[in-house]
Amino acid sequence: MAHKFRKSIKYFIILLGALIMLPVILYPLLQISAVQTYLVNRITSHFSNNIHSTISVGKIEYKFFNKLSVNDILIKDQHNDTLLYTRES
C-alpha cells in the first residue's frame, strides 16, 4: 500500500513540475519576434488555404500587454484583388 502511495506522489510531483516548467519555458520563447512571426505566418497560411485567398504578414513584434508592431500586412480576396495592404501598423 505504501509503495503505491509513494509511486502516485512521485507521478504527481513530476506532473506538477511539468505544469510549472511549461510557462517558464514558453514565456521567454514567445518574447522572441522571430517566433511570433513564425506562429502568425502558420496561422495566416492556414486561413489562406481555407478561404482560398492570400493573407500574409511580414513581421510581427508583440511586447506583452502593451505594444504591437506589425509590418507588411497583405490581404487579397479570391479574385486576387487587394483588400488591405499596409507597410506598418
HTML snippet that shows the backbone in 3Dmol.js (N, CA, C, O; Angstrom):
<script src="https://3Dmol.org/build/3Dmol-min.js"></script>
<div id="view" style="width:600px;height:400px;position:relative"></div>
<script>
const pdb = `
ATOM      1  N   MET A   1       0.822  -1.192   0.000  1.00  0.00           N
ATOM      2  CA  MET A   1       0.000   0.000   0.000  1.00  0.00           C
ATOM      3  C   MET A   1       0.872   1.264   0.000  1.00  0.00           C
ATOM      4  O   MET A   1       0.603   2.204  -0.749  1.00  0.00           O
ATOM      5  N   ALA A   2       1.898   1.286   0.826  1.00  0.00           N
ATOM      6  CA  ALA A   2       2.776   2.456   0.902  1.00  0.00           C
ATOM      7  C   ALA A   2       3.535   2.656  -0.403  1.00  0.00           C
ATOM      8  O   ALA A   2       3.811   3.788  -0.802  1.00  0.00           O
ATOM      9  N   HIS A   3       3.869   1.553  -1.062  1.00  0.00           N
ATOM     10  CA  HIS A   3       4.581   1.632  -2.338  1.00  0.00           C
ATOM     11  C   HIS A   3       3.720   2.329  -3.400  1.00  0.00           C
ATOM     12  O   HIS A   3       4.221   3.165  -4.151  1.00  0.00           O
ATOM     13  N   LYS A   4       2.445   1.991  -3.464  1.00  0.00           N
ATOM     14  CA  LYS A   4       1.532   2.626  -4.429  1.00  0.00           C
ATOM     15  C   LYS A   4       1.356   4.105  -4.127  1.00  0.00           C
ATOM     16  O   LYS A   4       1.272   4.931  -5.036  1.00  0.00           O
ATOM     17  N   PHE A   5       1.301   4.432  -2.826  1.00  0.00           N
ATOM     18  CA  PHE A   5       1.153   5.831  -2.429  1.00  0.00           C
ATOM     19  C   PHE A   5       2.379   6.638  -2.834  1.00  0.00           C
ATOM     20  O   PHE A   5       2.249   7.745  -3.357  1.00  0.00           O
ATOM     21  N   ARG A   6       3.571   6.092  -2.594  1.00  0.00           N
ATOM     22  CA  ARG A   6       4.800   6.783  -2.982  1.00  0.00           C
ATOM     23  C   ARG A   6       4.894   6.946  -4.490  1.00  0.00           C
ATOM     24  O   ARG A   6       5.343   7.981  -4.984  1.00  0.00           O
ATOM     25  N   LYS A   7       4.471   5.925  -5.215  1.00  0.00           N
ATOM     26  CA  LYS A   7       4.511   5.983  -6.676  1.00  0.00           C
ATOM     27  C   LYS A   7       3.555   7.055  -7.195  1.00  0.00           C
ATOM     28  O   LYS A   7       3.902   7.792  -8.118  1.00  0.00           O
ATOM     29  N   SER A   8       2.354   7.152  -6.617  1.00  0.00           N
ATOM     30  CA  SER A   8       1.402   8.168  -7.062  1.00  0.00           C
ATOM     31  C   SER A   8       1.890   9.569  -6.699  1.00  0.00           C
ATOM     32  O   SER A   8       1.688  10.507  -7.470  1.00  0.00           O
ATOM     33  N   ILE A   9       2.528   9.725  -5.540  1.00  0.00           N
ATOM     34  CA  ILE A   9       3.113  11.015  -5.155  1.00  0.00           C
ATOM     35  C   ILE A   9       4.223  11.392  -6.127  1.00  0.00           C
ATOM     36  O   ILE A   9       4.337  12.552  -6.521  1.00  0.00           O
ATOM     37  N   LYS A  10       5.036  10.424  -6.513  1.00  0.00           N
ATOM     38  CA  LYS A  10       6.123  10.668  -7.463  1.00  0.00           C
ATOM     39  C   LYS A  10       5.569  11.172  -8.795  1.00  0.00           C
ATOM     40  O   LYS A  10       6.089  12.137  -9.354  1.00  0.00           O
ATOM     41  N   TYR A  11       4.520  10.529  -9.308  1.00  0.00           N
ATOM     42  CA  TYR A  11       3.909  10.966 -10.571  1.00  0.00           C
ATOM     43  C   TYR A  11       3.252  12.338 -10.443  1.00  0.00           C
ATOM     44  O   TYR A  11       3.289  13.140 -11.377  1.00  0.00           O
ATOM     45  N   PHE A  12       2.654  12.604  -9.290  1.00  0.00           N
ATOM     46  CA  PHE A  12       2.050  13.915  -9.051  1.00  0.00           C
ATOM     47  C   PHE A  12       3.109  15.013  -9.069  1.00  0.00           C
ATOM     48  O   PHE A  12       2.891  16.075  -9.651  1.00  0.00           O
ATOM     49  N   ILE A  13       4.246  14.763  -8.439  1.00  0.00           N
ATOM     50  CA  ILE A  13       5.326  15.755  -8.413  1.00  0.00           C
ATOM     51  C   ILE A  13       5.888  15.982  -9.817  1.00  0.00           C
ATOM     52  O   ILE A  13       6.199  17.117 -10.180  1.00  0.00           O
ATOM     53  N   ILE A  14       6.021  14.934 -10.596  1.00  0.00           N
ATOM     54  CA  ILE A  14       6.503  15.074 -11.980  1.00  0.00           C
ATOM     55  C   ILE A  14       5.511  15.884 -12.804  1.00  0.00           C
ATOM     56  O   ILE A  14       5.915  16.762 -13.565  1.00  0.00           O
ATOM     57  N   LEU A  15       4.215  15.602 -12.663  1.00  0.00           N
ATOM     58  CA  LEU A  15       3.185  16.353 -13.386  1.00  0.00           C
ATOM     59  C   LEU A  15       3.175  17.815 -12.968  1.00  0.00           C
ATOM     60  O   LEU A  15       3.085  18.704 -13.814  1.00  0.00           O
ATOM     61  N   LEU A  16       3.266  18.066 -11.676  1.00  0.00           N
ATOM     62  CA  LEU A  16       3.294  19.437 -11.172  1.00  0.00           C
ATOM     63  C   LEU A  16       4.521  20.188 -11.690  1.00  0.00           C
ATOM     64  O   LEU A  16       4.424  21.353 -12.074  1.00  0.00           O
ATOM     65  N   GLY A  17       5.667  19.519 -11.700  1.00  0.00           N
ATOM     66  CA  GLY A  17       6.880  20.141 -12.223  1.00  0.00           C
ATOM     67  C   GLY A  17       6.757  20.471 -13.700  1.00  0.00           C
ATOM     68  O   GLY A  17       7.213  21.526 -14.142  1.00  0.00           O
ATOM     69  N   ALA A  18       6.144  19.576 -14.468  1.00  0.00           N
ATOM     70  CA  ALA A  18       5.946  19.835 -15.895  1.00  0.00           C
ATOM     71  C   ALA A  18       5.004  21.010 -16.104  1.00  0.00           C
ATOM     72  O   ALA A  18       5.235  21.834 -16.988  1.00  0.00           O
ATOM     73  N   LEU A  19       3.946  21.102 -15.304  1.00  0.00           N
ATOM     74  CA  LEU A  19       2.998  22.215 -15.428  1.00  0.00           C
ATOM     75  C   LEU A  19       3.631  23.550 -15.046  1.00  0.00           C
ATOM     76  O   LEU A  19       3.269  24.590 -15.596  1.00  0.00           O
ATOM     77  N   ILE A  20       4.560  23.525 -14.119  1.00  0.00           N
ATOM     78  CA  ILE A  20       5.253  24.756 -13.732  1.00  0.00           C
ATOM     79  C   ILE A  20       6.303  25.135 -14.773  1.00  0.00           C
ATOM     80  O   ILE A  20       6.462  26.315 -15.087  1.00  0.00           O
ATOM     81  N   MET A  21       7.015  24.158 -15.308  1.00  0.00           N
ATOM     82  CA  MET A  21       8.093  24.440 -16.263  1.00  0.00           C
ATOM     83  C   MET A  21       7.573  24.898 -17.623  1.00  0.00           C
ATOM     84  O   MET A  21       8.257  25.652 -18.316  1.00  0.00           O
ATOM     85  N   LEU A  22       6.390  24.463 -18.015  1.00  0.00           N
ATOM     86  CA  LEU A  22       5.858  24.820 -19.327  1.00  0.00           C
ATOM     87  C   LEU A  22       5.747  26.335 -19.510  1.00  0.00           C
ATOM     88  O   LEU A  22       6.282  26.852 -20.491  1.00  0.00           O
ATOM     89  N   PRO A  23       5.084  27.067 -18.621  1.00  0.00           N
ATOM     90  CA  PRO A  23       5.043  28.528 -18.796  1.00  0.00           C
ATOM     91  C   PRO A  23       6.403  29.195 -18.633  1.00  0.00           C
ATOM     92  O   PRO A  23       6.685  30.200 -19.285  1.00  0.00           O
ATOM     93  N   VAL A  24       7.245  28.641 -17.767  1.00  0.00           N
ATOM     94  CA  VAL A  24       8.580  29.213 -17.549  1.00  0.00           C
ATOM     95  C   VAL A  24       9.407  29.142 -18.828  1.00  0.00           C
ATOM     96  O   VAL A  24      10.195  30.045 -19.106  1.00  0.00           O
ATOM     97  N   ILE A  25       9.235  28.083 -19.604  1.00  0.00           N
ATOM     98  CA  ILE A  25       9.976  27.931 -20.859  1.00  0.00           C
ATOM     99  C   ILE A  25       9.291  28.684 -21.997  1.00  0.00           C
ATOM    100  O   ILE A  25       9.968  29.318 -22.806  1.00  0.00           O
ATOM    101  N   LEU A  26       7.955  28.626 -22.073  1.00  0.00           N
ATOM    102  CA  LEU A  26       7.242  29.235 -23.195  1.00  0.00           C
ATOM    103  C   LEU A  26       7.244  30.759 -23.154  1.00  0.00           C
ATOM    104  O   LEU A  26       7.316  31.391 -24.208  1.00  0.00           O
ATOM    105  N   TYR A  27       7.169  31.364 -21.981  1.00  0.00           N
ATOM    106  CA  TYR A  27       7.098  32.825 -21.905  1.00  0.00           C
ATOM    107  C   TYR A  27       8.304  33.502 -22.554  1.00  0.00           C
ATOM    108  O   TYR A  27       8.104  34.374 -23.399  1.00  0.00           O
ATOM    109  N   PRO A  28       9.543  33.151 -22.207  1.00  0.00           N
ATOM    110  CA  PRO A  28      10.681  33.795 -22.886  1.00  0.00           C
ATOM    111  C   PRO A  28      10.746  33.455 -24.375  1.00  0.00           C
ATOM    112  O   PRO A  28      11.176  34.276 -25.184  1.00  0.00           O
ATOM    113  N   LEU A  29      10.322  32.252 -24.729  1.00  0.00           N
ATOM    114  CA  LEU A  29      10.332  31.856 -26.132  1.00  0.00           C
ATOM    115  C   LEU A  29       9.362  32.707 -26.946  1.00  0.00           C
ATOM    116  O   LEU A  29       9.667  33.092 -28.076  1.00  0.00           O
ATOM    117  N   LEU A  30       8.199  33.001 -26.377  1.00  0.00           N
ATOM    118  CA  LEU A  30       7.203  33.808 -27.082  1.00  0.00           C
ATOM    119  C   LEU A  30       7.558  35.297 -27.116  1.00  0.00           C
ATOM    120  O   LEU A  30       6.895  36.065 -27.813  1.00  0.00           O
ATOM    121  N   GLN A  31       8.569  35.710 -26.395  1.00  0.00           N
ATOM    122  CA  GLN A  31       9.041  37.091 -26.441  1.00  0.00           C
ATOM    123  C   GLN A  31       9.891  37.366 -27.679  1.00  0.00           C
ATOM    124  O   GLN A  31      10.108  38.527 -28.027  1.00  0.00           O
ATOM    125  N   ILE A  32      10.368  36.334 -28.341  1.00  0.00           N
ATOM    126  CA  ILE A  32      11.242  36.479 -29.499  1.00  0.00           C
ATOM    127  C   ILE A  32      10.403  36.804 -30.731  1.00  0.00           C
ATOM    128  O   ILE A  32       9.452  36.088 -31.044  1.00  0.00           O
ATOM    129  N   SER A  33      10.752  37.878 -31.427  1.00  0.00           N
ATOM    130  CA  SER A  33       9.993  38.340 -32.582  1.00  0.00           C
ATOM    131  C   SER A  33       9.936  37.292 -33.692  1.00  0.00           C
ATOM    132  O   SER A  33       8.900  37.141 -34.339  1.00  0.00           O
ATOM    133  N   ALA A  34      11.017  36.578 -33.917  1.00  0.00           N
ATOM    134  CA  ALA A  34      11.036  35.555 -34.969  1.00  0.00           C
ATOM    135  C   ALA A  34      10.050  34.431 -34.672  1.00  0.00           C
ATOM    136  O   ALA A  34       9.415  33.913 -35.589  1.00  0.00           O
ATOM    137  N   VAL A  35       9.916  34.055 -33.426  1.00  0.00           N
ATOM    138  CA  VAL A  35       8.955  33.017 -33.041  1.00  0.00           C
ATOM    139  C   VAL A  35       7.531  33.528 -33.230  1.00  0.00           C
ATOM    140  O   VAL A  35       6.669  32.799 -33.720  1.00  0.00           O
ATOM    141  N   GLN A  36       7.279  34.775 -32.844  1.00  0.00           N
ATOM    142  CA  GLN A  36       5.955  35.371 -33.027  1.00  0.00           C
ATOM    143  C   GLN A  36       5.589  35.419 -34.505  1.00  0.00           C
ATOM    144  O   GLN A  36       4.469  35.073 -34.882  1.00  0.00           O
ATOM    145  N   THR A  37       6.531  35.849 -35.341  1.00  0.00           N
ATOM    146  CA  THR A  37       6.284  35.932 -36.778  1.00  0.00           C
ATOM    147  C   THR A  37       6.031  34.550 -37.360  1.00  0.00           C
ATOM    148  O   THR A  37       5.142  34.387 -38.196  1.00  0.00           O
ATOM    149  N   TYR A  38       6.791  33.564 -36.937  1.00  0.00           N
ATOM    150  CA  TYR A  38       6.597  32.197 -37.419  1.00  0.00           C
ATOM    151  C   TYR A  38       5.192  31.689 -37.070  1.00  0.00           C
ATOM    152  O   TYR A  38       4.514  31.102 -37.914  1.00  0.00           O
ATOM    153  N   LEU A  39       4.767  31.914 -35.840  1.00  0.00           N
ATOM    154  CA  LEU A  39       3.439  31.461 -35.425  1.00  0.00           C
ATOM    155  C   LEU A  39       2.330  32.168 -36.208  1.00  0.00           C
ATOM    156  O   LEU A  39       1.363  31.534 -36.630  1.00  0.00           O
ATOM    157  N   VAL A  40       2.470  33.471 -36.398  1.00  0.00           N
ATOM    158  CA  VAL A  40       1.456  34.222 -37.153  1.00  0.00           C
ATOM    159  C   VAL A  40       1.434  33.766 -38.604  1.00  0.00           C
ATOM    160  O   VAL A  40       0.357  33.652 -39.190  1.00  0.00           O
ATOM    161  N   ASN A  41       2.598  33.502 -39.202  1.00  0.00           N
ATOM    162  CA  ASN A  41       2.631  33.020 -40.586  1.00  0.00           C
ATOM    163  C   ASN A  41       1.989  31.653 -40.721  1.00  0.00           C
ATOM    164  O   ASN A  41       1.326  31.384 -41.723  1.00  0.00           O
ATOM    165  N   ARG A  42       2.167  30.789 -39.748  1.00  0.00           N
ATOM    166  CA  ARG A  42       1.498  29.480 -39.774  1.00  0.00           C
ATOM    167  C   ARG A  42      -0.019  29.636 -39.704  1.00  0.00           C
ATOM    168  O   ARG A  42      -0.752  28.952 -40.418  1.00  0.00           O
ATOM    169  N   ILE A  43      -0.482  30.535 -38.843  1.00  0.00           N
ATOM    170  CA  ILE A  43      -1.922  30.759 -38.691  1.00  0.00           C
ATOM    171  C   ILE A  43      -2.505  31.380 -39.954  1.00  0.00           C
ATOM    172  O   ILE A  43      -3.547  30.936 -40.436  1.00  0.00           O
ATOM    173  N   THR A  44      -1.844  32.405 -40.498  1.00  0.00           N
ATOM    174  CA  THR A  44      -2.366  33.053 -41.705  1.00  0.00           C
ATOM    175  C   THR A  44      -2.320  32.111 -42.899  1.00  0.00           C
ATOM    176  O   THR A  44      -3.196  32.174 -43.761  1.00  0.00           O
ATOM    177  N   SER A  45      -1.330  31.251 -42.967  1.00  0.00           N
ATOM    178  CA  SER A  45      -1.266  30.265 -44.044  1.00  0.00           C
ATOM    179  C   SER A  45      -2.451  29.309 -43.969  1.00  0.00           C
ATOM    180  O   SER A  45      -3.036  28.959 -44.994  1.00  0.00           O
ATOM    181  N   HIS A  46      -2.796  28.895 -42.781  1.00  0.00           N
ATOM    182  CA  HIS A  46      -3.948  28.009 -42.590  1.00  0.00           C
ATOM    183  C   HIS A  46      -5.236  28.696 -43.052  1.00  0.00           C
ATOM    184  O   HIS A  46      -6.036  28.102 -43.775  1.00  0.00           O
ATOM    185  N   PHE A  47      -5.433  29.955 -42.629  1.00  0.00           N
ATOM    186  CA  PHE A  47      -6.631  30.684 -43.043  1.00  0.00           C
ATOM    187  C   PHE A  47      -6.643  30.942 -44.541  1.00  0.00           C
ATOM    188  O   PHE A  47      -7.696  30.860 -45.173  1.00  0.00           O
ATOM    189  N   SER A  48      -5.490  31.252 -45.116  1.00  0.00           N
ATOM    190  CA  SER A  48      -5.407  31.486 -46.561  1.00  0.00           C
ATOM    191  C   SER A  48      -5.829  30.252 -47.341  1.00  0.00           C
ATOM    192  O   SER A  48      -6.549  30.356 -48.334  1.00  0.00           O
ATOM    193  N   ASN A  49      -5.389  29.100 -46.900  1.00  0.00           N
ATOM    194  CA  ASN A  49      -5.770  27.859 -47.580  1.00  0.00           C
ATOM    195  C   ASN A  49      -7.249  27.552 -47.418  1.00  0.00           C
ATOM    196  O   ASN A  49      -7.881  27.046 -48.345  1.00  0.00           O
ATOM    197  N   ASN A  50      -7.804  27.852 -46.258  1.00  0.00           N
ATOM    198  CA  ASN A  50      -9.218  27.577 -46.028  1.00  0.00           C
ATOM    199  C   ASN A  50     -10.145  28.463 -46.841  1.00  0.00           C
ATOM    200  O   ASN A  50     -11.185  27.999 -47.308  1.00  0.00           O
ATOM    201  N   ILE A  51      -9.790  29.722 -47.020  1.00  0.00           N
ATOM    202  CA  ILE A  51     -10.677  30.640 -47.742  1.00  0.00           C
ATOM    203  C   ILE A  51     -10.222  30.884 -49.178  1.00  0.00           C
ATOM    204  O   ILE A  51     -10.825  31.685 -49.893  1.00  0.00           O
ATOM    205  N   HIS A  52      -9.164  30.200 -49.601  1.00  0.00           N
ATOM    206  CA  HIS A  52      -8.659  30.279 -50.973  1.00  0.00           C
ATOM    207  C   HIS A  52      -8.338  31.710 -51.395  1.00  0.00           C
ATOM    208  O   HIS A  52      -8.751  32.167 -52.461  1.00  0.00           O
ATOM    209  N   SER A  53      -7.602  32.397 -50.548  1.00  0.00           N
ATOM    210  CA  SER A  53      -7.143  33.741 -50.865  1.00  0.00           C
ATOM    211  C   SER A  53      -5.776  33.944 -50.215  1.00  0.00           C
ATOM    212  O   SER A  53      -5.163  32.986 -49.742  1.00  0.00           O
ATOM    213  N   THR A  54      -5.304  35.172 -50.192  1.00  0.00           N
ATOM    214  CA  THR A  54      -3.976  35.463 -49.668  1.00  0.00           C
ATOM    215  C   THR A  54      -4.068  36.342 -48.434  1.00  0.00           C
ATOM    216  O   THR A  54      -4.690  37.405 -48.452  1.00  0.00           O
ATOM    217  N   ILE A  55      -3.441  35.883 -47.367  1.00  0.00           N
ATOM    218  CA  ILE A  55      -3.261  36.677 -46.157  1.00  0.00           C
ATOM    219  C   ILE A  55      -1.802  36.499 -45.776  1.00  0.00           C
ATOM    220  O   ILE A  55      -1.339  35.373 -45.595  1.00  0.00           O
ATOM    221  N   SER A  56      -1.074  37.600 -45.653  1.00  0.00           N
ATOM    222  CA  SER A  56       0.327  37.482 -45.270  1.00  0.00           C
ATOM    223  C   SER A  56       0.724  38.623 -44.346  1.00  0.00           C
ATOM    224  O   SER A  56       0.192  39.731 -44.418  1.00  0.00           O
ATOM    225  N   VAL A  57       1.670  38.315 -43.482  1.00  0.00           N
ATOM    226  CA  VAL A  57       2.211  39.290 -42.538  1.00  0.00           C
ATOM    227  C   VAL A  57       3.726  39.188 -42.627  1.00  0.00           C
ATOM    228  O   VAL A  57       4.289  38.099 -42.517  1.00  0.00           O
ATOM    229  N   GLY A  58       4.384  40.329 -42.828  1.00  0.00           N
ATOM    230  CA  GLY A  58       5.832  40.328 -42.967  1.00  0.00           C
ATOM    231  C   GLY A  58       6.543  40.069 -41.654  1.00  0.00           C
ATOM    232  O   GLY A  58       7.324  39.122 -41.556  1.00  0.00           O
ATOM    233  N   LYS A  59       6.292  40.884 -40.647  1.00  0.00           N
ATOM    234  CA  LYS A  59       6.956  40.751 -39.348  1.00  0.00           C
ATOM    235  C   LYS A  59       5.999  41.221 -38.274  1.00  0.00           C
ATOM    236  O   LYS A  59       5.270  42.197 -38.452  1.00  0.00           O
ATOM    237  N   ILE A  60       6.009  40.524 -37.173  1.00  0.00           N
ATOM    238  CA  ILE A  60       5.180  40.921 -36.035  1.00  0.00           C
ATOM    239  C   ILE A  60       6.049  40.942 -34.794  1.00  0.00           C
ATOM    240  O   ILE A  60       6.921  40.094 -34.607  1.00  0.00           O
ATOM    241  N   GLU A  61       5.792  41.930 -33.951  1.00  0.00           N
ATOM    242  CA  GLU A  61       6.503  42.025 -32.687  1.00  0.00           C
ATOM    243  C   GLU A  61       5.510  42.466 -31.626  1.00  0.00           C
ATOM    244  O   GLU A  61       4.970  43.571 -31.687  1.00  0.00           O
ATOM    245  N   TYR A  62       5.277  41.607 -30.664  1.00  0.00           N
ATOM    246  CA  TYR A  62       4.327  41.888 -29.592  1.00  0.00           C
ATOM    247  C   TYR A  62       5.071  41.905 -28.269  1.00  0.00           C
ATOM    248  O   TYR A  62       5.608  40.889 -27.827  1.00  0.00           O
ATOM    249  N   LYS A  63       5.092  43.058 -27.654  1.00  0.00           N
ATOM    250  CA  LYS A  63       5.636  43.182 -26.298  1.00  0.00           C
ATOM    251  C   LYS A  63       4.447  42.982 -25.369  1.00  0.00           C
ATOM    252  O   LYS A  63       3.503  43.772 -25.373  1.00  0.00           O
ATOM    253  N   PHE A  64       4.500  41.934 -24.584  1.00  0.00           N
ATOM    254  CA  PHE A  64       3.337  41.500 -23.842  1.00  0.00           C
ATOM    255  C   PHE A  64       2.689  42.615 -23.040  1.00  0.00           C
ATOM    256  O   PHE A  64       3.330  43.306 -22.248  1.00  0.00           O
ATOM    257  N   PHE A  65       1.417  42.759 -23.275  1.00  0.00           N
ATOM    258  CA  PHE A  65       0.466  43.600 -22.564  1.00  0.00           C
ATOM    259  C   PHE A  65       0.486  45.078 -22.922  1.00  0.00           C
ATOM    260  O   PHE A  65      -0.300  45.836 -22.354  1.00  0.00           O
ATOM    261  N   ASN A  66       1.360  45.537 -23.852  1.00  0.00           N
ATOM    262  CA  ASN A  66       1.257  46.961 -24.125  1.00  0.00           C
ATOM    263  C   ASN A  66       1.703  47.423 -25.511  1.00  0.00           C
ATOM    264  O   ASN A  66       1.491  48.593 -25.831  1.00  0.00           O
ATOM    265  N   LYS A  67       2.303  46.586 -26.354  1.00  0.00           N
ATOM    266  CA  LYS A  67       2.781  47.092 -27.641  1.00  0.00           C
ATOM    267  C   LYS A  67       2.688  46.011 -28.712  1.00  0.00           C
ATOM    268  O   LYS A  67       3.107  44.872 -28.510  1.00  0.00           O
ATOM    269  N   LEU A  68       2.123  46.402 -29.863  1.00  0.00           N
ATOM    270  CA  LEU A  68       2.032  45.506 -31.008  1.00  0.00           C
ATOM    271  C   LEU A  68       2.543  46.237 -32.237  1.00  0.00           C
ATOM    272  O   LEU A  68       2.082  47.335 -32.552  1.00  0.00           O
ATOM    273  N   SER A  69       3.498  45.626 -32.932  1.00  0.00           N
ATOM    274  CA  SER A  69       4.045  46.187 -34.155  1.00  0.00           C
ATOM    275  C   SER A  69       3.935  45.136 -35.255  1.00  0.00           C
ATOM    276  O   SER A  69       4.471  44.035 -35.132  1.00  0.00           O
ATOM    277  N   VAL A  70       3.230  45.489 -36.336  1.00  0.00           N
ATOM    278  CA  VAL A  70       3.032  44.563 -37.450  1.00  0.00           C
ATOM    279  C   VAL A  70       3.482  45.262 -38.730  1.00  0.00           C
ATOM    280  O   VAL A  70       3.093  46.400 -38.990  1.00  0.00           O
ATOM    281  N   ASN A  71       4.303  44.578 -39.526  1.00  0.00           N
ATOM    282  CA  ASN A  71       4.796  45.146 -40.782  1.00  0.00           C
ATOM    283  C   ASN A  71       4.326  44.294 -41.959  1.00  0.00           C
ATOM    284  O   ASN A  71       4.201  43.074 -41.852  1.00  0.00           O
ATOM    285  N   ASP A  72       4.072  44.954 -43.067  1.00  0.00           N
ATOM    286  CA  ASP A  72       3.755  44.319 -44.344  1.00  0.00           C
ATOM    287  C   ASP A  72       2.547  43.371 -44.266  1.00  0.00           C
ATOM    288  O   ASP A  72       2.676  42.162 -44.455  1.00  0.00           O
ATOM    289  N   ILE A  73       1.395  43.941 -43.989  1.00  0.00           N
ATOM    290  CA  ILE A  73       0.158  43.167 -43.979  1.00  0.00           C
ATOM    291  C   ILE A  73      -0.441  43.204 -45.383  1.00  0.00           C
ATOM    292  O   ILE A  73      -0.576  44.275 -45.976  1.00  0.00           O
ATOM    293  N   LEU A  74      -0.795  42.046 -45.908  1.00  0.00           N
ATOM    294  CA  LEU A  74      -1.427  41.948 -47.226  1.00  0.00           C
ATOM    295  C   LEU A  74      -2.602  40.982 -47.140  1.00  0.00           C
ATOM    296  O   LEU A  74      -2.458  39.833 -46.722  1.00  0.00           O
ATOM    297  N   ILE A  75      -3.772  41.481 -47.549  1.00  0.00           N
ATOM    298  CA  ILE A  75      -4.969  40.635 -47.608  1.00  0.00           C
ATOM    299  C   ILE A  75      -5.571  40.798 -48.998  1.00  0.00           C
ATOM    300  O   ILE A  75      -5.897  41.905 -49.425  1.00  0.00           O
ATOM    301  N   LYS A  76      -5.712  39.673 -49.692  1.00  0.00           N
ATOM    302  CA  LYS A  76      -6.317  39.672 -51.023  1.00  0.00           C
ATOM    303  C   LYS A  76      -7.564  38.795 -50.987  1.00  0.00           C
ATOM    304  O   LYS A  76      -7.678  37.886 -50.165  1.00  0.00           O
ATOM    305  N   ASP A  77      -8.490  39.082 -51.886  1.00  0.00           N
ATOM    306  CA  ASP A  77      -9.683  38.249 -51.953  1.00  0.00           C
ATOM    307  C   ASP A  77      -9.474  37.089 -52.919  1.00  0.00           C
ATOM    308  O   ASP A  77      -8.368  36.879 -53.417  1.00  0.00           O
ATOM    309  N   GLN A  78     -10.537  36.339 -53.181  1.00  0.00           N
ATOM    310  CA  GLN A  78     -10.435  35.143 -54.010  1.00  0.00           C
ATOM    311  C   GLN A  78     -10.170  35.465 -55.479  1.00  0.00           C
ATOM    312  O   GLN A  78      -9.747  34.590 -56.235  1.00  0.00           O
ATOM    313  N   HIS A  79     -10.414  36.717 -55.893  1.00  0.00           N
ATOM    314  CA  HIS A  79     -10.151  37.148 -57.269  1.00  0.00           C
ATOM    315  C   HIS A  79      -8.808  37.858 -57.398  1.00  0.00           C
ATOM    316  O   HIS A  79      -8.524  38.486 -58.418  1.00  0.00           O
ATOM    317  N   ASN A  80      -7.986  37.754 -56.356  1.00  0.00           N
ATOM    318  CA  ASN A  80      -6.650  38.335 -56.302  1.00  0.00           C
ATOM    319  C   ASN A  80      -6.651  39.863 -56.299  1.00  0.00           C
ATOM    320  O   ASN A  80      -5.663  40.484 -56.690  1.00  0.00           O
ATOM    321  N   ASP A  81      -7.753  40.469 -55.861  1.00  0.00           N
ATOM    322  CA  ASP A  81      -7.816  41.916 -55.674  1.00  0.00           C
ATOM    323  C   ASP A  81      -7.350  42.243 -54.260  1.00  0.00           C
ATOM    324  O   ASP A  81      -7.690  41.543 -53.306  1.00  0.00           O
ATOM    325  N   THR A  82      -6.573  43.307 -54.135  1.00  0.00           N
ATOM    326  CA  THR A  82      -6.048  43.688 -52.830  1.00  0.00           C
ATOM    327  C   THR A  82      -7.145  44.348 -52.002  1.00  0.00           C
ATOM    328  O   THR A  82      -7.722  45.357 -52.408  1.00  0.00           O
ATOM    329  N   LEU A  83      -7.425  43.768 -50.841  1.00  0.00           N
ATOM    330  CA  LEU A  83      -8.391  44.350 -49.916  1.00  0.00           C
ATOM    331  C   LEU A  83      -7.713  45.259 -48.909  1.00  0.00           C
ATOM    332  O   LEU A  83      -8.260  46.294 -48.528  1.00  0.00           O
ATOM    333  N   LEU A  84      -6.508  44.866 -48.475  1.00  0.00           N
ATOM    334  CA  LEU A  84      -5.780  45.650 -47.489  1.00  0.00           C
ATOM    335  C   LEU A  84      -4.290  45.446 -47.693  1.00  0.00           C
ATOM    336  O   LEU A  84      -3.822  44.317 -47.839  1.00  0.00           O
ATOM    337  N   TYR A  85      -3.556  46.531 -47.702  1.00  0.00           N
ATOM    338  CA  TYR A  85      -2.099  46.455 -47.710  1.00  0.00           C
ATOM    339  C   TYR A  85      -1.574  47.610 -46.878  1.00  0.00           C
ATOM    340  O   TYR A  85      -1.990  48.754 -47.062  1.00  0.00           O
ATOM    341  N   THR A  86      -0.683  47.319 -45.986  1.00  0.00           N
ATOM    342  CA  THR A  86      -0.057  48.361 -45.193  1.00  0.00           C
ATOM    343  C   THR A  86       1.389  47.968 -44.876  1.00  0.00           C
ATOM    344  O   THR A  86       1.685  46.794 -44.649  1.00  0.00           O
ATOM    345  N   ARG A  87       2.259  48.931 -44.864  1.00  0.00           N
ATOM    346  CA  ARG A  87       3.678  48.662 -44.576  1.00  0.00           C
ATOM    347  C   ARG A  87       3.891  48.523 -43.058  1.00  0.00           C
ATOM    348  O   ARG A  87       4.560  47.589 -42.616  1.00  0.00           O
ATOM    349  N   GLU A  88       3.333  49.434 -42.264  1.00  0.00           N
ATOM    350  CA  GLU A  88       3.493  49.393 -40.810  1.00  0.00           C
ATOM    351  C   GLU A  88       2.172  49.701 -40.148  1.00  0.00           C
ATOM    352  O   GLU A  88       1.361  50.478 -40.651  1.00  0.00           O
ATOM    353  N   SER A  89       1.979  49.073 -39.010  1.00  0.00           N
ATOM    354  CA  SER A  89       0.802  49.435 -38.198  1.00  0.00           C
ATOM    355  C   SER A  89       1.098  49.190 -36.744  1.00  0.00           C
ATOM    356  O   SER A  89       0.243  49.429 -35.891  1.00  0.00           O
TER     357      SER A  89
END
`;
const viewer = $3Dmol.createViewer("view");
viewer.addModel(pdb, "pdb");
viewer.setStyle({}, {cartoon: {color: "spectrum"}});
viewer.zoomTo();
viewer.render();
</script>
